[in-house]
Amino acid sequence: MRGDGRVSFVAIMEEIKHQVDSGRPLVQIYEHFEERLDLGYTQFTKYVTRYIKEGRPVFEPNRKRHQ
């Protein structure tokens, strides 16, 4: 189902963040948590960059586009 990958990532994001902060390679982190994640490695790296390294909010309110 759409969004399941992000939900699974957010559920364990603090554990992932701890591993990232300790300097562990992303591929090893992904392999460690792979069974708990509903997403592939590429999307995992995008979420790590977006939500952990850049610190963007996980759930932003919908913004309407102005035309």
C-alpha positions as CSV (number, residue, x, y, z in Angstrom):
1,M,0.0,0.0,0.0
2,R,1.3,3.5,-0.8
3,G,3.0,5.1,2.2
4,D,3.8,1.9,4.0
5,G,7.5,2.3,3.3
6,R,7.6,5.7,5.0
7,V,5.5,4.5,7.9
8,S,7.9,1.6,8.5
9,F,10.9,4.0,8.3
10,V,9.4,6.5,10.7
11,A,8.6,3.7,13.2
12,I,12.3,2.9,13.6
13,M,13.8,6.3,12.6
14,E,15.4,7.0,16.0
15,E,17.2,3.6,15.9
16,I,18.3,4.4,12.3
17,K,19.4,7.9,13.4
18,H,21.5,6.4,16.2
19,Q,23.3,4.1,13.7
20,V,23.8,7.0,11.2
21,D,25.2,9.2,14.0
22,S,27.6,6.5,15.0
23,G,29.1,6.5,11.5
24,R,27.9,3.1,10.3
25,P,27.6,2.8,6.5
26,L,24.0,3.1,5.2
27,V,24.2,-0.2,3.4
28,Q,24.9,-2.0,6.7
29,I,22.2,-0.1,8.5
30,Y,19.7,-1.0,5.7
31,E,20.7,-4.7,5.9
32,H,20.3,-4.6,9.7
33,F,16.7,-3.2,9.5
34,E,15.7,-4.7,6.1
35,E,13.1,-7.1,7.5
36,R,11.4,-4.3,9.4
37,L,11.3,-1.9,6.4
38,D,8.7,-2.0,3.6
39,L,11.0,-0.2,1.1
40,G,14.1,-0.7,-1.0
41,Y,17.6,0.5,-0.4
42,T,17.3,3.5,-2.8
43,Q,14.2,4.9,-1.1
44,F,15.8,4.2,2.3
45,T,18.8,6.4,1.4
46,K,16.4,9.1,0.3
47,Y,14.5,9.0,3.6
48,V,17.8,9.1,5.6
49,T,18.9,12.2,3.7
50,R,15.5,13.9,3.9
51,Y,14.4,13.1,7.4
52,I,17.7,12.5,9.3
53,K,20.5,14.4,7.6
54,E,18.4,17.4,6.5
55,G,16.0,17.2,9.4
56,R,12.8,17.8,7.4
57,P,9.5,17.1,9.2
58,V,8.2,13.7,8.4
59,F,4.6,14.6,8.0
60,E,3.9,18.1,6.5
61,P,0.4,19.4,6.2
62,N,-0.9,19.4,2.6
63,R,-0.3,22.6,0.8
64,K,-2.6,23.8,-1.9
65,R,-1.0,24.9,-5.1
66,H,-1.7,28.5,-6.1
67,Q,-2.4,28.9,-9.8
